[in-house]
Amino acid sequence: MSQRKHTLPKTPWSAQSHWIPTPSSLPVLSISLLIFGIGDGLLLLSHLGSTPWTVFAQGIANKTGGHIGWVSFFVSVGVMLTWLPFKQKPGLGTILNISLIAVGLGFTASIVPAPTEMLWRIVFMLAGVILIGSASAFYLTCHMGPGPRDGLMVGLYQMTGWKIGTIRTLIEATVCFMGWLLGGIVGIGTLVFALGVGWVLQGTLGFIVRHFSIKEV
């Protein structure tokens, strides 16, 4: 009973294999990751602060003199190594996480004009957090492998049974604080993301459980 409580819900779009999608899992996976990237783009365009992991990468780059792109890559590799105790496995979702989010981010940043009025900057920031949190819930329930950072979150969730919003908030807040100590740039958008995205994710998972969850027997 407790094991089921600590597992992400099964849905009509959940795949049976990390590498073999179903006709429903692939569209949900792809669309949700693109929406994730769009949310990331809106947060970027708000110019109110980077995500906590970007702040962390900035801090390391400041201390080491490395390029932030390479630092971000090695941080992702390092985070994936933390999966080992949790027995998390990569899958097609892990690969698409890296590629489709980048597509959504690049498309949004190049097509959507950055707002100049503070009200619209705040709207972009909040919309970015909501899109990223809700899209994360849908792509994770495809059961085709999480992204590097989400894999750590899911592993901790399955091991502890804590609320996923609590775990995500603790991870983002810790990473944000470490990045700030290392010299990364923190803005109000960074803090809103760190404190809010986990609860948007948890709320969306609750919605999915109530309306789409498949009872396992």
Steps between C-alpha positions, in 0.01 A plus 500: 500500500778743591693417183204600288471825692859588410461436127400741225147423375430280200291670234351417159811653343754315717743280306596150610863548397745786546605466136188382313225765485132431447282694254381717790819534706718647224270795418444581869872473570600717204235769549559529875876538452446768235265682740770466768742673261248774424463561874877515534505754217236719663694495826813601310319781316368643827858599594412452866750224578628168371394157626683371811702246300617776265601708802692198629677457166580873492656476846719204407602670176597812697720299735661274240515731197316237295239568233148488643386265223762240587445553871127439454577182306728362770251596770238294314739204484575538870130512585441181300764327713282572804241269343709193586375451858140546381532257204354756261537409133532733199270460204368667189353769723848579632631559148195696385521705820835635389401564138133607497528736796783674315280525188211652695733739679676612181175542307340710776808716553529574128131552416345662808604861567634564849260716704618836627221586744541350846145363505561291188841391626328365811234331284773332293679388817188348657390341171846344465485344847149367443582353157821335621335350809191369322693372196737312733208308650374388159838393363594314818175300494597373155745277693765522228788626711544834677743779421819513710360730768152351507655155542653613829162636611314181406763284670468694825121486472497124458747451786347738756134530407515874574274729302654558161446875538708496818782303336510719189498818709782374725712404196444829318553712813820314593644529149402868484669575833818315400510682167456834673786421741719421199415831334203411280243772427169464682186697414141499618416259218759257635339500843145475364607202288683329786210539742211454257576248227487198731152586621374556145642157416334340802166669427508378139585147611201515735279605208634211290439252783140617546404503133734265308668258740467129420447284808751216516373162616 
